[in-house]
Amino acid sequence: MTRTLPSLAAAAALLSALPAFAAPFAYVPNEKSGTVSVIDTATDKVDATIDEGGQPRGIAASPDGSTLYVSDEKANALKVIDTRNRQVRGTVPLGRSPEGVRVSQDGALIAGASEHTNSVVLIDAATLKVLAQIQTSGKNPEHAVFSPDRRWLYVSAEDGSEVDVVDVAARRQVGSIEVGRRPRGIGFTPDGRYAYVACELASTVYAIDVAQRKVVATIKAGEFSNGVTVAPDGARVYVSNGRGRTVSIIDVGSNRIVATVPVGKRPWNMAITPDGAKLYVANGRSDSVSVIDTAKAQRIKDIAVGKRPWGVAIP
């Protein structure tokens, strides 16, 4: 029996029908430029600049990468950006001086921290309706981060020494965990067992047992530790050190720092690629993003972005 090979045109059509596995984009809000830089993580070059129009700070992306959620201090609102046409398509009030924004792992909920109102705004991602404004006891909440199972929100109280625990279903604060002075970045391990909190004035990272709501380890980091990102496999925690101009890498098994990587001036918030291969660090005073090869624990590139980059989001 003779078999006919497909024509080149047919083969090309078949290949074009297969799903594309392109590297994700990294999105960087530039607080003083009123823009969001779009970095292609395959080339580590700026692919586009989105005119956000205000003062963007916190940023998060929907799990499918179709939508960005950006807190805008000038508008006191959450701006919703469509990543396909790279245009703002909606706003949601957040209260005065909004900062950190997070999306639950299932993409259903958005949380925005509002400093001057001492609250967290909980938003339905499908309808963009505000579900609750939850008061917290800690002053000036900067980050509100969902646990992987969406049961809890951990909220860092910038002008305090505590992490407030919010029951998402009950929509109220149910506890606080004492940590060091000026807690900022928070990251959960993928299994939800531990949360790591960077405290800036203590220059220390606190490992919290989530079930016990108890600090189980303290790790001295670089000077003015603030941003926290956890590797997708949960083996490493990355901490930016603002005054130290470095990123500390913590081994979760031993809760010890295993490497320190120099970056730009005033490193702030960060994000890691889904495969865990590269970490992107916003350098607020260098107007750049440093790219770290996580396997080698080395900075491999600095990418110029807008003025005062606040953080990074990678779907």
C-alpha positions in Angstrom: 0.0 0.0 0.0 1.4 3.4 -1.0 1.2 6.2 1.5 1.1 9.8 0.3 3.2 12.3 2.3 1.4 15.6 3.2 2.3 18.6 1.1 4.4 21.3 2.6 1.4 23.6 2.7 -0.6 21.0 4.6 2.2 20.4 7.0 2.5 24.1 7.7 -1.2 24.3 8.3 -1.0 21.4 10.8 1.8 23.1 12.7 0.0 26.4 12.8 -3.0 24.7 14.4 -0.9 23.4 17.3 -0.8 25.5 20.4 2.0 27.9 20.8 4.2 27.7 23.9 5.7 31.2 23.8 7.5 32.6 26.8 5.3 34.8 29.0 5.6 38.6 29.2 6.7 40.4 32.4 4.7 43.5 33.2 6.4 46.3 35.1 4.4 49.3 36.6 6.5 52.5 36.4 5.2 54.8 39.2 6.7 58.1 38.0 6.2 57.5 34.3 2.5 56.5 34.5 3.3 53.5 32.3 3.6 49.7 32.3 6.6 48.2 30.5 6.0 44.9 28.7 9.1 42.7 28.7 9.3 39.6 26.5 11.0 37.0 28.8 12.3 35.1 25.8 14.5 37.9 24.6 14.6 40.1 27.8 13.7 43.1 25.8 10.9 45.7 26.2 8.3 44.7 23.7 5.8 47.6 24.4 4.9 50.3 26.8 1.3 50.7 28.0 0.2 54.2 28.9 -1.6 53.6 32.2 -2.2 57.3 32.6 -1.7 57.7 36.4 0.6 56.5 39.1 0.8 52.7 38.9 2.1 50.7 41.8 0.9 47.2 42.7 0.3 44.8 39.8 -1.1 41.3 39.3 -2.1 39.2 36.3 -5.0 36.9 35.7 -3.8 33.2 35.6 -4.4 33.1 31.8 -2.5 36.3 31.2 -5.3 38.1 29.5 -5.8 40.8 32.1 -3.6 43.0 34.3 -4.8 44.6 37.6 -2.9 47.7 38.6 -3.4 49.9 41.6 -3.2 53.6 40.8 -2.4 56.0 43.6 -3.5 59.1 41.7 -6.9 57.6 40.9 -7.2 55.7 44.2 -8.5 52.8 42.1 -7.7 49.5 40.5 -7.2 49.8 36.7 -8.0 46.8 34.6 -5.9 46.4 31.5 -6.6 44.0 28.6 -3.2 42.5 27.6 -4.4 41.7 24.1 -5.0 45.3 23.0 -2.9 46.8 25.9 -5.6 49.2 26.8 -7.3 50.2 30.1 -10.8 48.8 30.0 -12.2 49.5 33.5 -11.6 50.9 37.0 -12.6 49.8 40.5 -12.4 52.1 43.6 -9.8 51.0 46.1 -9.6 53.7 48.7 -6.8 56.2 49.4 -3.2 55.3 48.6 -3.7 51.7 47.2 -0.6 49.5 47.0 -0.2 45.8 46.6 -2.6 43.8 44.4 -3.0 40.1 44.2 -5.2 37.6 42.3 -6.2 34.2 43.9 -4.7 31.2 42.3 -8.0 30.2 40.7 -8.4 33.7 39.3 -11.7 34.3 40.9 -10.8 37.0 43.4 -8.7 40.1 43.5 -7.3 41.8 46.7 -6.1 45.3 46.9 -4.4 46.9 50.0 -5.4 50.4 50.8 -3.0 52.2 53.1 -4.9 55.2 54.4 -8.1 53.3 55.0 -6.4 50.5 56.8 -8.3 48.0 54.7 -8.3 45.3 52.0 -10.7 45.6 49.2 -12.0 42.2 47.9 -13.2 42.1 44.3 -15.0 39.6 42.1 -12.7 39.1 39.1 -15.5 38.1 36.8 -17.8 41.1 37.5 -15.3 43.6 38.9 -17.8 44.2 41.7 -16.5 45.0 45.2 -17.5 42.2 47.5 -16.1 43.6 50.8 -13.9 46.3 52.3 -12.2 44.5 55.2 -10.7 46.5 58.0 -7.3 45.4 59.4 -5.8 46.3 62.7 -2.3 46.9 61.4 -1.6 50.4 60.1 -0.8 51.1 56.5 -1.3 47.7 54.9 1.0 47.3 51.9 0.4 43.8 50.6 -2.5 41.4 50.8 -1.6 38.0 49.6 -3.9 34.9 49.2 -2.8 31.5 50.5 -2.8 28.9 47.7 -6.1 27.4 48.8 -7.7 30.9 48.9 -8.7 30.4 52.5 -6.6 33.2 54.0 -5.3 36.6 53.1 -2.1 37.6 54.8 -1.8 41.4 55.1 1.5 43.2 56.0 1.1 46.3 58.2 3.8 48.6 57.1 3.7 50.9 60.1 3.5 48.0 62.6 5.2 44.7 63.5 2.5 42.3 62.5 0.9 40.3 59.8 -2.9 40.4 59.9 -4.8 37.2 59.0 -8.1 37.6 57.1 -10.6 34.8 56.6 -11.6 35.2 53.0 -14.9 33.4 53.3 -15.9 35.3 56.4 -14.5 38.5 55.0 -13.0 39.6 58.3 -9.7 39.7 60.2 -9.4 36.7 62.5 -5.9 37.1 63.9 -2.5 38.7 63.8 1.1 37.2 63.9 3.9 39.3 65.4 6.9 39.8 63.2 9.7 42.4 62.9 9.4 46.1 62.2 7.8 47.2 58.9 6.7 44.0 57.3 6.4 44.3 53.5 6.6 41.4 51.0 4.8 38.1 51.7 5.1 34.8 49.8 3.5 31.4 50.5 5.1 28.1 49.6 3.0 26.3 46.9 1.7 23.7 49.4 0.4 26.5 51.7 2.3 25.2 54.7 4.5 28.2 55.2 4.5 32.0 54.5 7.7 34.1 54.4 7.5 37.7 55.4 10.2 40.3 54.8 10.5 43.0 57.5 12.3 46.1 56.2 13.6 47.8 59.4 14.5 44.4 60.9 16.3 43.3 57.7 15.0 39.9 58.6 12.7 37.3 57.0 10.1 35.5 59.2 9.0 32.0 58.2 5.4 31.4 59.5 3.7 28.0 60.0 0.3 28.8 58.5 -1.6 26.1 60.4 -0.2 27.2 63.8 0.0 30.9 62.9 3.4 30.9 64.5 6.9 32.1 63.5 9.1 29.0 63.2 12.3 30.6 61.8 14.0 34.0 61.5 16.5 34.5 58.7 18.7 37.6 58.7 18.6 39.0 55.2 20.3 41.9 53.5 19.8 45.6 54.5 16.2 46.7 54.3 14.6 43.4 53.0 11.2 44.0 51.4 10.1 42.0 48.3 9.4 38.2 48.5 8.9 35.7 45.7 8.7 31.9 46.1 10.0 29.5 43.4 7.3 27.5 41.7 8.6 24.2 43.2 8.8 25.8 46.7 12.5 25.0 47.2 13.7 28.6 47.2 12.5 32.0 48.5 13.9 35.2 46.9 14.1 38.4 49.0 15.0 41.8 47.7 17.1 44.0 49.9 16.4 47.7 49.2 19.4 49.4 50.8 21.7 46.4 50.2 21.1 46.4 46.4 20.9 42.6 46.5 18.6 39.6 46.3 19.0 36.9 49.0 18.2 33.3 48.1 16.8 31.2 50.9 16.8 27.4 50.9 13.4 26.4 52.3 14.6 23.1 53.7 17.2 24.7 56.0 15.9 28.2 56.1 19.4 29.5 55.4 20.6 32.0 52.8 22.5 30.0 50.1 23.4 32.9 47.8 23.3 36.7 47.4 23.0 38.3 44.0 23.8 42.0 43.4 21.2 43.9 41.4 20.3 47.6 40.9 19.5 50.4 43.3 16.5 50.0 45.6 15.3 46.6 44.5 11.6 46.3 45.3 9.1 43.7 44.2 9.8 40.8 41.9 8.3 37.9 39.9 9.6 34.6 38.6 8.8 32.8 35.4 6.5 29.8 35.6 9.3 27.4 35.0 11.4 29.0 37.7 14.3 29.7 35.4 14.4 33.5 35.7 13.7 36.1 38.4 12.8 39.6 37.4 13.6 42.3 40.0 12.3 45.9 39.8 15.0 48.4 40.8 13.1 51.5 41.9 16.1 53.9 41.9 17.8 52.5 38.8 14.8 52.6 36.5 15.6 49.1 35.5 14.7 45.4 35.9 17.5 43.0 36.8 17.2 39.4 35.4 18.6 36.6 37.5 19.4 33.2 36.2 18.1 31.1 39.2 20.1 28.0 38.4 23.4 29.9 38.4 22.3 32.5 41.0 23.7 35.2 38.7 22.4 38.5 37.3 22.4 38.1 33.5 20.9 41.3 32.3 19.6 44.7 33.3 16.6 46.1 31.3 15.9 49.8 31.1 12.2 50.5 31.9 10.3 53.6 33.0 10.8 55.8 36.1 10.5 54.2 39.5 9.5 50.6 38.7 7.4 49.3 41.6 7.2 45.6 40.9 6.8 42.8 38.3 3.9 40.5 37.4 4.3 37.4 35.2 1.2 35.2 34.5 
